Amino acid sequence: MPIKLYCDVDEQGNIITVLAGETILPDREYDYFFTLESWDEVENISLYKVENDQLVFK
């Protein structure tokens, strides 16, 4: 089942707040939403940032 990832970012695109889960509903509006195939990216979120509206490896 795909993982839903909601996140907020700072001015440089670094992820500062994350909400993730398979059947999760956001509790508020987040800057970005992504659908992921595995938990690897969520578990290592500090290695990623948002650039050009995409989740990318730093």
C-alpha positions, 0 to 999 in steps of 0.5 A: 500500500502506498505511503502518504507523506505530508510535509512542511519545508523551510526556505531552502526546501529542507523538510521541517515537519512530516506526517506520514502513513498508509491511511492517514488523514492530515490534521491541517494543511501542509506545504507538500504532499507525496505518495511513496512506495516504501517506508525507506524515504520516510525513515531517512527523511533527513536525507531528502529535501523538496526541490522544484515541487519534488522530493529529492535526495540532498 
